Amino acid sequence: MKKIENKYDRMITFSKRISGIYKKASKLVTLPRGDIAIVVFSPSGKPYSFGHPSIEAVANHFLGLDQPPNDNNHPLFEV
């Protein structure tokens, strides 16, 4: 991958790409059980995030913190 040396050009490219990532993420959440979380840091270090239903809900689900004990109705599968 080619490194973009010019700081202004790098920020423009980042803005375009983050917009595309957000569009794809919003399409993915329309799928059944489509929960998604994205955290991206800009070249300047500023964090950008997208989460559905929220970043916290997806993180808790991923870590297994949202399931009641002995709940076998929705088992987690690792792919």
N, CA, C and O atoms as a MOPAC input file, in Angstrom:
PM7 MOZYME 1SCF
protein

 N      0.84700 1    -1.17100 1     0.00000 1
 C      0.00000 1     0.00000 1     0.00000 1
 C      0.89900 1     1.24300 1     0.00000 1
 O      1.88500 1     1.32200 1     0.73300 1
 N      0.53700 1     2.17500 1    -0.81700 1
 C      1.30400 1     3.40800 1    -0.94700 1
 C      1.00500 1     4.33600 1     0.22500 1
 O     -0.15600 1     4.56100 1     0.56700 1
 N      2.04800 1     4.86700 1     0.83200 1
 C      1.88300 1     5.80800 1     1.94000 1
 C      1.65300 1     7.21300 1     1.37500 1
 O      2.36100 1     7.65800 1     0.47300 1
 N      0.66200 1     7.89000 1     1.91900 1
 C      0.35400 1     9.25500 1     1.48700 1
 C      1.15400 1    10.20200 1     2.37700 1
 O      0.88900 1    10.30300 1     3.57500 1
 N      2.11400 1    10.88500 1     1.80400 1
 C      3.03000 1    11.74300 1     2.55600 1
 C      2.40100 1    13.07500 1     2.96900 1
 O      2.60800 1    13.54600 1     4.08700 1
 N      1.63200 1    13.67600 1     2.06100 1
 C      1.03300 1    14.98500 1     2.31800 1
 C     -0.07700 1    14.84700 1     3.36400 1
 O     -1.01500 1    14.07000 1     3.18700 1
 N      0.04300 1    15.61500 1     4.46000 1
 C     -0.91000 1    15.51800 1     5.56800 1
 C     -2.34000 1    15.85400 1     5.13600 1
 O     -3.28200 1    15.17900 1     5.55000 1
 N     -2.50500 1    16.86700 1     4.32600 1
 C     -3.83200 1    17.27300 1     3.85100 1
 C     -4.45400 1    16.16500 1     3.00000 1
 O     -5.61700 1    15.81300 1     3.19200 1
 N     -3.68500 1    15.62200 1     2.06800 1
 C     -4.18000 1    14.54300 1     1.21100 1
 C     -4.52900 1    13.30400 1     2.03500 1
 O     -5.50300 1    12.61200 1     1.73900 1
 N     -3.73600 1    13.02700 1     3.06500 1
 C     -3.99100 1    11.87600 1     3.93600 1
 C     -5.32500 1    12.03600 1     4.67400 1
 O     -6.07500 1    11.07000 1     4.80900 1
 N     -5.62200 1    13.24800 1     5.15100 1
 C     -6.87900 1    13.49600 1     5.85100 1
 C     -8.07900 1    13.40900 1     4.88700 1
 O     -9.13500 1    12.90100 1     5.26500 1
 N     -7.92400 1    13.89300 1     3.66900 1
 C     -8.99400 1    13.80400 1     2.66700 1
 C     -9.27900 1    12.33400 1     2.35600 1
 O    -10.43800 1    11.92300 1     2.30500 1
 N     -8.23100 1    11.54800 1     2.14900 1
 C     -8.39800 1    10.12400 1     1.86800 1
 C     -9.05200 1     9.41800 1     3.04500 1
 O     -9.92200 1     8.56900 1     2.84800 1
 N     -8.65000 1     9.75300 1     4.25700 1
 C     -9.25200 1     9.15200 1     5.44600 1
 C    -10.74300 1     9.47800 1     5.51200 1
 O    -11.56000 1     8.59600 1     5.78000 1
 N    -11.09800 1    10.73200 1     5.27000 1
 C    -12.50500 1    11.15100 1     5.32100 1
 C    -13.35100 1    10.37800 1     4.32200 1
 O    -14.46300 1     9.95900 1     4.64300 1
 N    -12.83500 1    10.18500 1     3.11600 1
 C    -13.57300 1     9.44300 1     2.09900 1
 C    -13.72400 1     7.97900 1     2.50300 1
 O    -14.79500 1     7.39400 1     2.34200 1
 N    -12.66500 1     7.39700 1     3.01900 1
 C    -12.71400 1     5.97800 1     3.38800 1
 C    -13.59900 1     5.73000 1     4.59400 1
 O    -14.32700 1     4.73700 1     4.62200 1
 N    -13.56000 1     6.59700 1     5.58700 1
 C    -14.39000 1     6.40200 1     6.77700 1
 C    -15.86500 1     6.52800 1     6.40200 1
 O    -16.71200 1     5.82800 1     6.95600 1
 N    -16.16400 1     7.41300 1     5.47000 1
 C    -17.53500 1     7.55900 1     4.99300 1
 C    -18.00500 1     6.25700 1     4.33600 1
 O    -19.12900 1     5.81200 1     4.57100 1
 N    -17.16200 1     5.66200 1     3.52900 1
 C    -17.49600 1     4.39600 1     2.87800 1
 C    -17.67200 1     3.26700 1     3.88200 1
 O    -18.56300 1     2.43200 1     3.72700 1
 N    -16.83600 1     3.23700 1     4.90300 1
 C    -16.94300 1     2.20600 1     5.94300 1
 C    -18.25400 1     2.35900 1     6.69200 1
 O    -18.92700 1     1.36400 1     6.96200 1
 N    -18.63000 1     3.57900 1     7.03300 1
 C    -19.90200 1     3.81500 1     7.73400 1
 C    -21.09400 1     3.39000 1     6.87500 1
 O    -22.05600 1     2.82100 1     7.39100 1
 N    -21.03700 1     3.66000 1     5.57400 1
 C    -22.13000 1     3.25400 1     4.68900 1
 C    -22.27400 1     1.73900 1     4.66800 1
 O    -23.38800 1     1.21900 1     4.74000 1
 N    -21.15100 1     1.02600 1     4.56900 1
 C    -21.19100 1    -0.44000 1     4.57100 1
 C    -21.70300 1    -0.96700 1     5.89600 1
 O    -22.48600 1    -1.91600 1     5.92100 1
 N    -21.27700 1    -0.36900 1     6.99800 1
 C    -21.71800 1    -0.81000 1     8.32700 1
 C    -23.21300 1    -0.61300 1     8.48600 1
 O    -23.88700 1    -1.47600 1     9.04900 1
 N    -23.75500 1     0.51100 1     8.00100 1
 C    -25.18700 1     0.74000 1     8.14700 1
 C    -25.99600 1    -0.22300 1     7.28500 1
 O    -27.14900 1    -0.51100 1     7.60900 1
 N    -25.42600 1    -0.72100 1     6.20600 1
 C    -26.10800 1    -1.74500 1     5.41800 1
 C    -26.07600 1    -3.09000 1     6.14800 1
 O    -27.05400 1    -3.83700 1     6.11500 1
 N    -24.96800 1    -3.39600 1     6.80100 1
 C    -24.84400 1    -4.66700 1     7.51100 1
 C    -25.82700 1    -4.79800 1     8.66800 1
 O    -26.30200 1    -5.90100 1     8.94100 1
 N    -26.14000 1    -3.71400 1     9.34800 1
 C    -27.03100 1    -3.79800 1    10.50200 1
 C    -28.47300 1    -4.08700 1    10.09400 1
 O    -29.29600 1    -4.40800 1    10.95100 1
 N    -28.79300 1    -3.98200 1     8.81700 1
 C    -30.14600 1    -4.31800 1     8.38500 1
 C    -30.35500 1    -5.82600 1     8.30100 1
 O    -31.49300 1    -6.28600 1     8.20900 1
 N    -29.27900 1    -6.59600 1     8.33200 1
 C    -29.39700 1    -8.05400 1     8.32000 1
 C    -29.92800 1    -8.54000 1     9.65600 1
 O    -29.71800 1    -7.88100 1    10.67400 1
 N    -30.61200 1    -9.67500 1     9.67800 1
 C    -31.08100 1   -10.21100 1    10.95500 1
 C    -29.90400 1   -10.43700 1    11.90700 1
 O    -28.86700 1   -10.97300 1    11.51600 1
 N    -30.08200 1   -10.02400 1    13.14500 1
 C    -29.04400 1   -10.11100 1    14.17400 1
 C    -27.78100 1    -9.37000 1    13.73900 1
 O    -26.66800 1    -9.78200 1    14.06900 1
 N    -27.95700 1    -8.28600 1    13.00500 1
 C    -26.82700 1    -7.52800 1    12.49700 1
 C    -26.33800 1    -6.48400 1    13.47900 1
 O    -26.65700 1    -5.30300 1    13.34600 1
 N    -25.56900 1    -6.91100 1    14.45800 1
 C    -24.94900 1    -5.97700 1    15.39500 1
 C    -23.51300 1    -5.74900 1    14.93700 1
 O    -22.82000 1    -6.68900 1    14.54800 1
 N    -23.07800 1    -4.50500 1    14.98800 1
 C    -21.73900 1    -4.19000 1    14.49600 1
 C    -21.13700 1    -3.05400 1    15.30400 1
 O    -21.84100 1    -2.15000 1    15.75400 1
 N    -19.82700 1    -3.11400 1    15.47800 1
 C    -19.09400 1    -2.03100 1    16.14000 1
 C    -17.80200 1    -1.78900 1    15.37500 1
 O    -17.09000 1    -2.72700 1    15.01700 1
 N    -17.51600 1    -0.52900 1    15.13500 1
 C    -16.29700 1    -0.13300 1    14.43700 1
 C    -15.66700 1     1.01500 1    15.21000 1
 O    -16.34200 1     1.97900 1    15.57100 1
 N    -14.37200 1     0.90400 1    15.45900 1
 C    -13.61000 1     2.00600 1    16.04500 1
 C    -12.39100 1     2.21800 1    15.15100 1
 O    -11.60600 1     1.29800 1    14.92100 1
 N    -12.24900 1     3.43500 1    14.65500 1
 C    -11.15700 1     3.78400 1    13.75300 1
 C    -10.50500 1     5.05000 1    14.28000 1
 O    -11.18600 1     5.96500 1    14.74300 1
 N     -9.17800 1     5.09500 1    14.20400 1
 C     -8.44500 1     6.28900 1    14.61100 1
 C     -7.92200 1     7.00600 1    13.37600 1
 O     -7.32500 1     6.38900 1    12.49400 1
 N     -8.15100 1     8.31300 1    13.32100 1
 C     -7.67700 1     9.11500 1    12.19800 1
 C     -6.15300 1     9.23000 1    12.26800 1
 O     -5.54900 1     8.88100 1    13.28200 1
 N     -5.53200 1     9.72000 1    11.18800 1
 C     -4.08600 1     9.91800 1    11.22000 1
 C     -3.63200 1    10.84900 1    12.34800 1
 O     -2.48900 1    10.77200 1    12.79700 1
 N     -4.52600 1    11.72200 1    12.80000 1
 C     -4.16300 1    12.63500 1    13.89000 1
 C     -4.44000 1    12.02100 1    15.26200 1
 O     -4.13600 1    12.63000 1    16.28800 1
 N     -5.02700 1    10.79600 1    15.28300 1
 C     -5.27700 1    10.12100 1    16.54300 1
 C     -6.68300 1    10.28600 1    17.09200 1
 O     -6.99000 1     9.76700 1    18.16500 1
 N     -7.54400 1    11.00100 1    16.37200 1
 C     -8.92100 1    11.20800 1    16.82600 1
 C     -9.73300 1     9.93800 1    16.56700 1
 O     -9.71200 1     9.40600 1    15.45700 1
 N    -10.46000 1     9.44100 1    17.60000 1
 C    -11.24000 1     8.21800 1    17.39000 1
 C    -12.58800 1     8.50200 1    16.72600 1
 O    -13.23400 1     9.51000 1    17.01200 1
 N    -12.99900 1     7.60300 1    15.84100 1
 C    -14.30400 1     7.62700 1    15.20400 1
 C    -14.93100 1     6.27200 1    15.47400 1
 O    -14.26300 1     5.24400 1    15.36700 1
 N    -16.22400 1     6.26400 1    15.82700 1
 C    -16.85400 1     4.98300 1    16.13500 1
 C    -18.25100 1     4.91200 1    15.55200 1
 O    -18.91400 1     5.92400 1    15.32600 1
 N    -18.66900 1     3.68900 1    15.31900 1
 C    -20.01800 1     3.39500 1    14.85000 1
 C    -20.43700 1     2.12600 1    15.54600 1
 O    -19.67500 1     1.15900 1    15.56800 1
 N    -21.62700 1     2.09700 1    16.11500 1
 C    -22.10500 1     0.88900 1    16.76900 1
 C    -23.60200 1     0.76000 1    16.66300 1
 O    -24.33800 1     1.73900 1    16.78700 1
 N    -24.04400 1    -0.46500 1    16.43100 1
 C    -25.48000 1    -0.72700 1    16.41300 1
 C    -25.73600 1    -2.02000 1    17.15100 1
 O    -25.21800 1    -3.05000 1    16.72200 1
 N    -26.47900 1    -2.04200 1    18.20500 1
 C    -27.27100 1    -0.94700 1    18.74100 1
 C    -26.40400 1     0.11000 1    19.42100 1
 O    -26.79100 1     1.27800 1    19.46400 1
 N    -25.24300 1    -0.27000 1    19.95300 1
 C    -24.27200 1     0.68600 1    20.47700 1
 C    -22.93300 1    -0.02200 1    20.58200 1
 O    -22.87100 1    -1.25200 1    20.55100 1
 N    -21.86200 1     0.74900 1    20.70500 1
 C    -20.52700 1     0.16100 1    20.87300 1
 C    -20.50800 1    -0.70600 1    22.13100 1
 O    -19.98000 1    -1.81800 1    22.11400 1
 N    -21.08200 1    -0.19700 1    23.21600 1
 C    -21.06600 1    -0.91100 1    24.49300 1
 C    -21.83100 1    -2.22900 1    24.40000 1
 O    -21.36800 1    -3.24900 1    24.91100 1
 N    -22.99900 1    -2.21500 1    23.75200 1
 C    -23.80600 1    -3.42800 1    23.62400 1
 C    -23.07400 1    -4.49800 1    22.81900 1
 O    -23.09500 1    -5.67300 1    23.18500 1
 N    -22.43200 1    -4.10000 1    21.73300 1
 C    -21.71100 1    -5.06300 1    20.90400 1
 C    -20.49300 1    -5.60400 1    21.66000 1
 O    -20.21700 1    -6.80200 1    21.61000 1
 N    -19.76900 1    -4.73200 1    22.35600 1
 C    -18.60900 1    -5.17600 1    23.13000 1
 C    -19.03800 1    -6.14400 1    24.23200 1
 O    -18.38600 1    -7.16700 1    24.44100 1
 N    -20.11700 1    -5.83400 1    24.93200 1
 C    -20.60700 1    -6.72800 1    25.98000 1
 C    -21.03700 1    -8.07200 1    25.40200 1
 O    -20.79100 1    -9.11600 1    26.00500 1
 N    -21.67100 1    -8.04700 1    24.24800 1
 C    -22.07800 1    -9.28800 1    23.59200 1
 C    -20.84700 1   -10.11200 1    23.21500 1
 O    -20.81100 1   -11.32300 1    23.43700 1
 N    -19.84900 1    -9.45500 1    22.64800 1
 C    -18.60800 1   -10.12000 1    22.24000 1
 C    -17.89100 1   -10.73800 1    23.43300 1
 O    -17.34000 1   -11.83400 1    23.33600 1
 N    -17.90100 1   -10.03200 1    24.55500 1
 C    -17.23000 1   -10.51700 1    25.76000 1
 C    -18.08700 1   -11.49900 1    26.56000 1
 O    -17.62300 1   -12.07400 1    27.54400 1
 N    -19.33900 1   -11.68800 1    26.13300 1
 C    -20.21900 1   -12.61700 1    26.82100 1
 C    -20.81400 1   -12.06500 1    28.09500 1
 O    -21.26300 1   -12.83000 1    28.94900 1
 N    -20.82800 1   -10.75300 1    28.24100 1
 C    -21.33200 1   -10.13100 1    29.46200 1
 C    -22.83400 1    -9.88200 1    29.42900 1
 O    -23.41500 1    -9.51100 1    30.44900 1
 N    -23.47700 1   -10.07900 1    28.27400 1
 C    -24.90000 1    -9.76900 1    28.17100 1
 C    -25.80300 1   -10.98100 1    28.27900 1
 O    -27.02400 1   -10.82800 1    28.25200 1
 N    -25.25200 1   -12.18000 1    28.40200 1
 C    -26.07900 1   -13.37100 1    28.46000 1
 C    -26.37200 1   -13.77300 1    29.89400 1
 O    -25.46600 1   -13.81800 1    30.72500 1
 N    -27.63900 1   -14.06800 1    30.19200 1
 C    -27.95300 1   -14.58300 1    31.52000 1
 C    -27.35700 1   -15.98300 1    31.68200 1
 O    -27.16200 1   -16.67600 1    30.68400 1
 N    -27.06600 1   -16.41400 1    32.90300 1
 C    -26.51200 1   -17.75100 1    33.10300 1
 C    -27.46700 1   -18.82700 1    32.59400 1
 O    -28.68400 1   -18.69000 1    32.71400 1
 N    -26.91100 1   -19.90100 1    32.02400 1
 C    -27.66100 1   -21.05700 1    31.51800 1
 C    -28.64600 1   -20.70600 1    30.40800 1
 O    -29.65700 1   -21.38900 1    30.24200 1
 N    -28.37100 1   -19.66800 1    29.65900 1
 C    -29.22600 1   -19.29800 1    28.53500 1
 C    -28.69000 1   -19.99500 1    27.28700 1
 O    -27.66500 1   -19.58900 1    26.73800 1
 N    -29.37400 1   -21.03200 1    26.84400 1
 C    -28.93300 1   -21.78100 1    25.67000 1
 C    -29.74800 1   -21.43000 1    24.43000 1
 O    -29.59600 1   -22.07300 1    23.39100 1
 N    -30.59700 1   -20.43200 1    24.52100 1
 C    -31.41900 1   -20.04700 1    23.38000 1
 C    -30.61100 1   -19.40300 1    22.26700 1
 O    -30.93300 1   -19.57300 1    21.09100 1
 N    -29.56400 1   -18.66400 1    22.62200 1
 C    -28.74100 1   -17.96700 1    21.63700 1
 C    -27.26900 1   -18.25200 1    21.90700 1
 O    -26.55000 1   -17.37100 1    22.37900 1
 N    -26.80900 1   -19.46600 1    21.61600 1
 C    -25.40000 1   -19.75900 1    21.88400 1
 C    -24.48700 1   -18.97100 1    20.95000 1
 O    -24.85000 1   -18.68000 1    19.81000 1
 N    -23.31800 1   -18.63700 1    21.43700 1
 C    -22.32900 1   -17.92900 1    20.61700 1
 C    -21.52500 1   -18.95300 1    19.81700 1
 O    -21.13900 1   -19.99900 1    20.34100 1
 N    -21.28100 1   -18.64800 1    18.56600 1
 C    -20.47300 1   -19.49700 1    17.72600 1
 C    -19.24400 1   -18.72100 1    17.30200 1
 O    -19.33300 1   -17.53800 1    16.97400 1
 N    -18.09200 1   -19.38500 1    17.30800 1
 C    -16.87500 1   -18.73900 1    16.86500 1
 C    -16.61000 1   -19.19700 1    15.44800 1
 O    -16.61300 1   -20.39400 1    15.16300 1
 N    -16.37800 1   -18.23700 1    14.55100 1
 C    -16.10300 1   -18.57100 1    13.16500 1
 C    -14.72500 1   -18.14800 1    12.77500 1
 O    -14.31700 1   -18.35200 1    11.63100 1

